[in-house]
Amino acid sequence: MISSSEMQSAWTQDWPFRDIAARLPEQGKLIEIGPYLGKSTVAWAEEFKKQNKQWSIHTVDIFAGLSGNFWPENVSQETLDFLNTLIISEEDHLSTFKRNIEGWDNITWEKKLFTKDYQPKEEYDVLFYDGLHEYKNCIEALNFWKDKVSWMIIDDYGSEFEGTDRAVDEVVELGGFELEKMPIEIKPMAIIRT
């Protein structure tokens, strides 16, 4: 099996899931929207294994490659240069993801664009959202899952993705949920307990 720390990703450091996983029950089901190449997916699986927790992870992605069309505006040239290293063709996207998750029998995937019409095959306890960070996509996912899961963990909250910030803040405010922000120096993420 390939370690998550060896995988290509927009997040070059190790994913900080240890403390979050420690707060979750001994078993459950996590759904991840937007796994890209699977680094975060495998990082969840590794953390659950380290903590002897029995969790399944299901991912949803269109696996259509990454063109760079969704890069945030107003980023430095250095950031743009790095982001451009993440571009991958549609042909290589799914095969790289499948190679990265190989050996993990608790990870499943489906090639699908997540929309409000999504039909989950089972019930889930936690949403990990790292899909498109445009407001429309993020708010649609959060509104869909807020009454279906106990936790929503949203990546890139408090970073350069204004659509993510707006969607999270709106769901928290209108739903009366509490927002927990991971310290930005660790990883810009929001945690919403529903």
Sequence and secondary structure as in RCSB ss.txt:
>XXXX:A:sequence
MISSSEMQSAWTQDWPFRDIAARLPEQGKLIEIGPYLGKSTVAWAEEFKKQNKQWSIHTVDIFAGLSGNFWPENV
SQETLDFLNTLIISEEDHLSTFKRNIEGWDNITWEKKLFTKDYQPKEEYDVLFYDGLHEYKNCIEALNFWKDKVS
WMIIDDYGSEFEGTDRAVDEVVELGGFELEKMPIEIKPMAIIRT
>XXXX:A:secstr
   GGGS  S  S    HHHHHHS SEEEEEEE  TTSHHHHHHHHHHHHTT EEEEEEEE    B STT  SS 
 HHHHHHHHTT B HHHHHHHHHHHHTT TTEEEEE    TT   SS  SEEEE S  SHHHHHHHHHHHTTT S
EEEEETTTSS HHHHHHHHHHHHHHT EEEE  TTT  EEEEE 
